[in-house]
Amino acid sequence: MRSRGAGMAMRGWGSRLIALALSAAVSAPAWAATYRLPPPGNDLVGRISTVNVRDGETLIDIARTHGLGYNEIVAANRHLDPWLPPVGAEVLLPTRYILPSAPRRGIIVNIAEMRLYYYPPPAPDGSGVVLTFPIGIGQEGWSTPLGITSVISKAEDPPWIVPASVRAEHEREGAPLPRVVPPGPDNPLGRHALRLGWTSYLIHGTNKPFGIGMRVSHGCIRMYAEHVERLFHMVPVGTPVWIIDQPNKLGRADGQLYFEAHAPIADAGAPPADHLSTVVAAIEAVTAPEDMAAAREAAGRIAAGQSGLPEPVGGFHAVAAAPAAQMGGWMLQFGAFSNKANASRLAGELAGLGAPVSVQAHSGKGYCHVLIGPYADRAEAREALDGYMQATGQHGEILPADRPGLLSECVL
């Protein structure tokens, strides 16, 4: 198996894993984070806090207690030995998150940050919450797939029907497995499993909690036992699931732009993906020319640090207000294009789906967006947004029509 950001020598790894397994078995159960969804135009939830190391604790113990994974606690505290932190040392808890760029409904799994987000259906008044949990994902050679699927069934105390490929791997390693592992302490699925619409892929518990925040599975998504039990009882069959890869996330809060960077997931020999250029382009689109150099420097520093912490890169550049015709109700905003022809094509595609494309607009440096609406009711806007995102593959968001963001007229 292979983990990210471990920052430790391989010597002694086996004995440390044994010690970790024993430690994890007696660690306090992890609490699950639940946050109110931020208001429109804001993308951050949670807050950063700190704790002090107690006698005998490892960073992994602290991560388990506070609903974090191995990768997160280590990336945020690179100055500390994760196995032998000094008693009394201050440990930063990375419990503030930029919500991924994805629909805010159902289950979102971001493999790059090894974290799952669940958006339950909103309350009757339209308010909503998000729950977030650390996960373990597929090891190198057994990567967790990306795409859109759904929860097709759920099972308590599931037997593990061992895939032929996994049995063959264990045969080669001299540790053969039976065709079926019954429920119990030796079952790696734990006590709760949500089956996805892809053959052999599950969201499930684990009998090895130290693997949360690592690349340890054969492609499935592992959770702490108490976390998956909670998710199991909340999530109905049919819930949509988006599995995405976003190591770099941008978000807004209180007039500031924040950037959160994680180490990209990459298998040996695979060409590195360019996750950064689109983020830099988006930062430039809302940054005043006189602030551009500082914003680029901040983005480069955050990307290199890969701490997993949301860090500010600057404020928004105020540009011309949107046309008064947008006043009243809710608008949907789609796309961010430097090429106006691409914005026009998206506008045409959305219009062909029956979308009421009313304004085509841009923010700073000619980045064009497509606006749809207005919608009188926010629930109607949300339903339309989800449908258009699924149909086009483009990310969109809901904005108040009288406050549609950093937009001005764009002649296409």
C-alpha positions in Angstrom: 0.0 0.0 0.0 1.0 3.6 -0.3 0.1 6.7 1.7 0.4 10.4 0.9 2.4 12.9 2.8 3.7 10.4 5.4 7.1 12.1 5.6 8.6 9.1 7.4 11.3 6.5 6.7 10.1 3.1 5.7 12.4 1.5 8.3 10.3 0.2 11.1 7.0 0.7 9.1 5.7 -2.8 9.9 6.2 -2.5 13.7 4.7 1.0 13.6 1.6 -0.3 11.9 1.2 -3.0 14.5 1.5 -0.4 17.2 -1.0 1.8 15.4 -3.5 -1.0 15.0 -3.4 -1.6 18.7 -3.7 2.2 19.4 -6.6 2.6 17.0 -8.4 -0.3 18.6 -8.7 1.7 21.9 -8.9 5.2 20.5 -12.1 7.2 21.3 -14.7 7.0 18.5 -14.4 9.7 15.9 -17.0 12.4 15.9 -18.6 13.4 12.6 -18.7 17.0 11.5 -22.1 18.5 10.6 -22.3 22.1 9.4 -25.0 24.4 8.2 -24.6 25.2 4.5 -23.1 28.7 4.0 -25.2 31.4 2.4 -25.0 32.0 -1.4 -21.7 33.4 -2.4 -19.9 31.5 0.4 -18.2 28.2 0.2 -16.4 27.5 3.5 -17.6 25.5 6.5 -16.0 24.7 9.9 -13.2 26.3 11.8 -9.6 25.6 12.6 -8.8 24.6 16.2 -5.9 23.1 18.2 -5.4 20.5 20.9 -2.4 19.5 23.0 -0.8 16.1 22.9 -1.5 13.9 25.9 0.8 11.3 27.3 0.9 8.2 25.0 -1.1 9.9 22.2 -0.1 9.8 18.5 -1.3 12.1 15.9 -3.4 9.2 14.5 -5.2 8.9 17.9 -5.9 12.6 17.8 -7.1 12.3 14.1 -9.5 9.5 15.0 -11.0 11.4 18.0 -11.6 14.5 15.9 -13.0 13.0 12.8 -9.8 13.3 10.7 -7.8 11.0 8.5 -4.0 10.2 8.6 -3.3 12.3 5.6 -5.0 15.4 7.0 -3.5 15.4 10.4 0.0 14.8 9.0 -0.2 17.5 6.3 -1.3 20.1 8.7 1.4 19.3 11.3 4.5 18.4 9.3 6.7 19.6 12.1 5.6 16.8 14.4 6.5 13.1 14.3 3.0 11.5 13.8 4.0 8.5 15.9 6.0 10.2 18.7 4.8 13.8 19.1 6.1 15.5 22.3 3.6 15.5 25.2 2.0 19.0 25.4 2.8 19.9 21.8 0.1 21.9 20.1 -1.6 20.1 17.2 -3.5 22.0 14.6 -6.9 20.4 13.7 -7.6 21.0 10.0 -11.4 21.2 10.4 -12.2 24.0 8.1 -13.2 23.0 4.5 -13.8 24.6 1.2 -16.8 22.7 -0.2 -15.9 20.9 -3.4 -16.9 22.3 -6.8 -19.8 19.8 -7.3 -23.5 19.6 -6.8 -24.5 20.2 -3.2 -26.8 17.2 -2.9 -26.2 13.5 -2.3 -22.7 12.2 -1.7 -19.6 13.8 -3.0 -16.3 11.9 -2.6 -13.2 13.9 -3.3 -10.4 11.3 -3.6 -7.6 14.0 -3.6 -8.5 15.1 0.0 -9.7 11.7 1.0 -12.9 13.1 2.3 -16.6 12.4 1.7 -19.4 15.1 1.9 -23.0 14.2 2.3 -25.8 16.8 1.6 -29.1 15.5 3.0 -32.3 16.8 1.4 -33.0 20.4 2.6 -35.4 21.3 5.3 -38.9 22.7 4.4 -37.6 26.2 4.7 -34.9 25.5 2.2 -32.0 25.5 4.7 -29.5 22.6 4.6 -26.5 21.0 6.2 -23.5 19.1 5.1 -21.8 16.2 6.9 -18.2 15.4 6.1 -16.1 12.3 6.9 -12.5 11.2 6.3 -12.1 8.1 4.1 -9.5 5.6 2.8 -9.3 5.0 -0.9 -7.9 2.7 -3.5 -4.2 1.9 -3.3 -1.8 2.3 -6.3 -2.9 -0.1 -9.0 -6.4 -0.3 -7.5 -7.5 3.3 -7.9 -11.0 4.4 -6.8 -12.9 5.2 -10.0 -14.2 8.7 -10.9 -17.6 9.5 -12.2 -21.3 9.6 -11.3 -23.1 6.7 -9.8 -25.7 6.1 -7.0 -26.3 4.0 -3.9 -28.2 0.9 -5.2 -28.4 -1.1 -2.0 -27.4 -1.2 1.6 -26.4 -4.2 3.9 -25.7 -4.7 7.6 -23.1 -7.3 8.5 -22.3 -7.9 4.9 -20.2 -11.0 3.9 -17.2 -10.1 1.7 -17.5 -11.9 -1.6 -13.8 -11.7 -2.5 -13.2 -10.6 -6.2 -11.2 -13.1 -8.2 -8.5 -10.5 -8.8 -8.0 -9.9 -5.1 -7.9 -13.7 -4.4 -5.2 -14.0 -7.1 -3.2 -11.2 -5.6 -3.3 -12.9 -2.2 -2.4 -16.2 -3.7 0.7 -14.7 -5.2 1.6 -13.2 -1.8 1.2 -16.6 -0.1 -1.8 -15.4 1.9 -4.8 -17.1 0.2 -8.4 -15.9 0.9 -11.6 -17.8 0.9 -14.2 -17.0 -1.7 -16.4 -15.5 1.0 -15.4 -13.9 4.3 -18.4 -14.1 6.7 -19.4 -11.1 8.9 -17.1 -10.7 11.9 -13.9 -9.1 13.1 -11.9 -10.5 10.2 -14.2 -9.0 7.6 -12.6 -5.9 6.0 -16.1 -4.4 5.1 -17.0 -3.8 8.7 -20.6 -3.9 9.8 -22.2 -1.5 7.2 -21.9 -1.2 3.5 -23.5 1.0 0.8 -23.2 -0.7 -2.6 -22.6 1.6 -5.6 -23.9 1.2 -9.1 -20.4 0.1 -10.3 -19.6 -3.7 -10.0 -17.7 -4.5 -6.8 -17.4 -0.9 -5.5 -18.7 -0.1 -2.0 -18.7 2.6 0.7 -18.1 0.6 3.8 -16.6 0.4 7.3 -13.3 -1.3 8.1 -11.7 -3.5 10.7 -8.4 -1.5 10.2 -9.3 2.1 11.2 -5.7 3.2 10.9 -6.1 3.1 7.1 -8.5 6.1 7.0 -6.7 8.8 5.2 -4.5 6.4 3.3 -4.5 4.6 0.0 -5.2 1.1 1.3 -8.2 -0.4 -0.4 -8.8 -2.3 -3.6 -10.8 0.6 -4.9 -13.6 0.8 -2.4 -14.2 3.8 -0.1 -13.5 3.0 3.6 -14.8 4.9 6.6 -14.5 4.7 10.4 -17.0 2.2 11.7 -19.0 4.9 13.6 -19.1 7.2 10.6 -20.3 4.7 8.1 -23.0 3.5 10.6 -24.3 7.1 10.8 -24.2 7.5 7.0 -25.8 4.1 6.5 -28.9 5.1 8.4 -29.2 8.6 6.8 -28.7 7.8 3.1 -31.6 6.3 1.2 -31.1 3.9 -1.7 -31.0 5.9 -4.9 -28.9 8.7 -3.5 -26.6 10.1 -6.3 -22.8 9.8 -5.7 -20.2 11.9 -7.5 -16.6 10.7 -7.1 -14.3 13.6 -8.1 -10.5 14.4 -8.0 -10.0 18.0 -6.8 -6.7 18.5 -5.1 -7.0 22.3 -5.4 -10.2 24.0 -4.2 -11.2 27.6 -4.4 -13.9 29.1 -2.3 -15.3 32.4 -1.1 -16.1 33.7 2.4 -16.8 37.2 3.6 -15.4 38.9 0.6 -12.2 36.9 0.6 -11.0 34.2 -1.9 -9.6 31.1 -0.3 -7.4 28.4 -1.8 -7.0 24.8 -0.3 -4.3 22.5 -1.7 -3.8 18.8 -1.2 -1.2 16.5 -2.6 -2.5 15.1 -5.9 -3.2 11.4 -6.2 -1.0 9.8 -8.8 0.1 6.3 -9.7 3.7 5.5 -10.6 4.4 6.1 -14.2 1.2 8.2 -14.8 1.8 11.6 -16.3 1.0 14.4 -13.8 -2.3 16.0 -14.2 -2.5 19.8 -14.5 -4.8 20.7 -11.5 -3.4 24.1 -10.9 -3.8 26.1 -14.2 -7.6 26.4 -13.9 -7.3 27.5 -10.3 -4.8 30.2 -11.2 -7.0 31.4 -14.1 -10.0 31.6 -11.7 -8.0 33.6 -9.2 -6.8 36.0 -11.9 -10.4 36.5 -13.1 -11.4 38.1 -9.9 -8.2 39.8 -8.9 -7.5 43.5 -9.5 -4.4 44.1 -11.8 -2.5 45.8 -9.0 -3.0 42.8 -6.7 -2.2 40.2 -9.3 1.4 39.6 -8.4 0.6 39.1 -4.7 -2.3 36.7 -5.6 -0.1 34.6 -7.8 2.6 34.4 -5.2 0.1 33.3 -2.6 -1.4 30.7 -4.9 2.1 29.3 -5.7 3.0 29.1 -2.0 -0.3 27.4 -1.0 0.0 24.9 -3.9 3.5 24.0 -2.9 2.7 23.7 0.8 -0.2 21.2 0.3 -1.3 21.7 3.9 -5.0 21.0 3.2 -5.9 24.2 5.0 -8.0 27.0 3.3 -5.7 30.0 3.1 -6.7 33.5 1.8 -5.3 34.6 -1.6 -6.9 38.1 -1.6 -10.2 39.9 -1.9 -12.5 40.1 -4.9 -12.0 42.8 -7.5 -15.3 44.8 -7.7 -16.3 45.2 -11.4 -19.3 46.7 -13.0 -22.7 45.7 -11.7 -24.9 43.3 -13.6 -27.8 44.7 -15.7 -30.8 45.8 -13.8 -32.9 43.3 -15.8 -31.7 40.6 -13.5 -33.4 42.0 -10.4 -35.7 39.7 -8.4 -35.5 35.9 -7.7 -32.6 33.6 -8.3 -30.1 33.1 -11.2 -27.9 30.1 -12.2 -24.4 30.9 -13.2 -22.5 28.4 -15.4 -19.0 28.2 -16.9 -15.8 30.4 -16.7 -14.4 30.9 -20.2 -11.6 33.1 -21.4 -12.8 32.3 -25.0 -16.1 34.0 -25.7 -16.9 31.4 -28.4 -16.9 28.6 -25.8 -19.3 30.6 -23.6 -21.5 31.0 -26.6 -21.5 27.3 -27.3 -22.5 26.6 -23.7 -25.2 29.1 -23.9 -26.5 27.5 -27.0 -26.3 24.0 -25.4 -28.2 25.2 -22.4 -30.8 27.0 -24.5 -31.3 23.7 -26.5 -32.1 22.0 -23.2 -34.9 24.6 -22.6 -32.9 26.8 -20.2 -34.0 30.4 -20.0 -30.6 31.9 -20.9 -31.1 35.6 -20.1 -27.6 37.1 -19.7 -24.2 36.1 -20.9 -21.7 37.9 -18.7 -18.0 38.1 -17.7 -15.9 38.9 -14.7 -12.5 40.5 -14.9 -10.1 39.9 -17.8 -12.9 38.7 -20.1 -13.8 35.4 -18.3 -17.3 34.8 -19.6 -20.1 33.1 -17.6 -23.6 32.1 -18.7 -26.6 33.2 -16.6 -29.9 31.4 -16.5 -33.1 32.7 -15.0 -34.5 34.4 -13.1 -36.3 31.8 -11.0 -38.8 33.0 -8.5 -38.3 30.1 -6.1 -34.9 28.9 -4.8 -36.0 25.3 -4.7 -37.0 25.6 -8.4 -33.6 27.1 -9.1 -31.8 24.2 -7.3 -33.8 21.6 -9.2 -32.9 23.3 -12.5 -29.3 23.7 -11.5 -28.9 20.0 -10.7 -30.5 19.0 -14.0 -28.4 21.3 -16.1 -25.1 20.2 -14.3 -25.9 16.5 -15.0 -26.8 17.2 -18.7 -23.8 19.4 -19.5 -21.1 18.3 -17.1 -20.5 22.0 -16.2 -20.4 23.2 -12.6 -23.0 25.9 -11.8 -24.2 27.8 -8.8 -27.2 29.7 -7.5 -27.0 33.5 -7.0 -29.5 36.0 -5.9 -30.7 37.9 -9.0 -30.2 41.2 -7.3 -26.7 40.3 -6.3 -25.4 38.0 -9.0 -21.7 38.2 -8.2 -18.8 39.8 -10.0 -20.5 40.1 -13.3 -20.8 42.7 -16.1 -22.2 42.5 -19.6 -20.3 40.4 -22.0 -20.8 40.9 -25.8 -20.5 37.4 -27.3 
